[in-house]
Amino acid sequence: MGRIHMNFKKKLLLLATSALAMLTLSACSKNSSSTDGKVATNITKKTTVVFWHSMTGASEKCMKQYAAEFEKKHPNIHIKLENQGNYADLQSKINATLQSPKNLPTITQAYPGWLYDAAKLNKLVNLKPYIENSQIGWGSVAKSDIKDKLLLGAQIGGKQYGIPFNKSSEVLFYNKDVFDKYNLKVPRNMSELAQCAKTIYKKSNHALVGAGVDELANYYILSMKEQGIDFDKNIDMTCPESKKALNWYIKGLKEGYLQIASANGYLSTDFGHQKVAMFISTCASEAYVKMGMGKNKFNYGVAPRPSKYNVQQGTDIYMFNKGTAEQKSAAFMFIKFMLSKRNQLKLAHATGYMPVLNSILKSDDYKCSKDSKVAGILDKTTANIYNLKISKNENAAYFQLKSSMQAILLAAKKGDSVVPVIKANQLKLAHCWKQ
């Protein structure tokens, strides 16, 4: 999800803040949507667009360049970039400011689950009229060239409140030298991955762990989806399908050929130090893979996630219903500018985020990148994206699942009975959905 740094305790605090915001704003929730009026197409006076974000490093550098270039083309529009810290800080700031809507930005980075309450309170702008406007937008959804599953993932309650921006998806990173040494084929499904990991662990005399998965919640959700079960309020961690998903990882941990991430939450460092032979992670992890290697260079490969489904990660851009018509149109113009083919290619090359445009994902300029092995397989691995349905408490349930998976697998690794841990965490998960 790019890289999210948020613990569950902090998430509970954010939920409490969000609930307070909903209560505070309920009295004024009948504000009309800005999209009830016409889209402003002529911006003649000085207009400022405030953009909250959590981009750092190369990502933030790209955004600053985009803003400068856009302002040069549109001297009457000022893009005011305001970095709010990490994703947790940004979410907290949004939730707190919903109590004073006039202090909200024009646009913000966000995950859709963060803004469920804001959407219900009519604090967001439905962006479809802007997309379909031929002067401010693209003229139609089709002409936007944005990958349809990414657009769908930025909807709340069937309305297009978000525009995909810094997106990623999961891939398989593997040590090509190890695979060549043991004459192994790249796994195409999770059963093959487990067998491959077991072989590596055995043939290396237990010196090298076979595999691991960075995002345990995604592992669980996709494992359940492949068994025909969606992640929603009816999910049951004690059901047979869930036991199958959990036992796949538990067995590997007990026998030593699978690994879970350390306290930092990512396996890229262990992979770079050749302590684990392969791992599933966001495509944006490629930069961390390279850094993790240091001087310990080896040939690595990247393959599609070995599963039928994949997930999208990363944030979208949402617009609050508080600005003038000119501010909203100016903001959308800037969004469109950042999603140009040139700028999407630039962001992808600089950061490792996946392009959101179909044409770039399929282009030779991207797929044949000399700097990225991810680029060549992203179009294939994102062919069947599974989007979580954005609903009340879905965001809280997702982060509880992260915590639950960690607790269950840590218990298994220590040799403790996982049955009571699974039951206890099912109760926690059910509570999240019901609160």
Secondary structure by P-SEA (a helix, b strand, c coil): cccccccaaaaaaaaaaaaaaaaaaccccccccccccccccccccbbbbbbbbbccaaaaaaaaaaaaaaaaacccbbbbbbbcccaaaaaaaaaaaccccccccccccccccccaaaaaaccccccccccccccccccccccccccaaaaaaacccccccccccbbbbbbbbbcaaaaaaacccccccaaaaaaaaaaaaaaacccccccccccaaaaaaaaaaaaccccccccccccaaaaaaaaaaaaaaaacccccccccccaaaaaaacccccccccccaaaaaaaaaccbbbbbbbbcccccbbbbbbbbbbbcccccaaaaaaaaaaaaaaacaaaaaaaaaacccccccccccccccccccccccccccccccccbbbbcccccaaaaaaaaaaaaaaaaaaaaaacccaaaaaaaaaaaaaaaacc
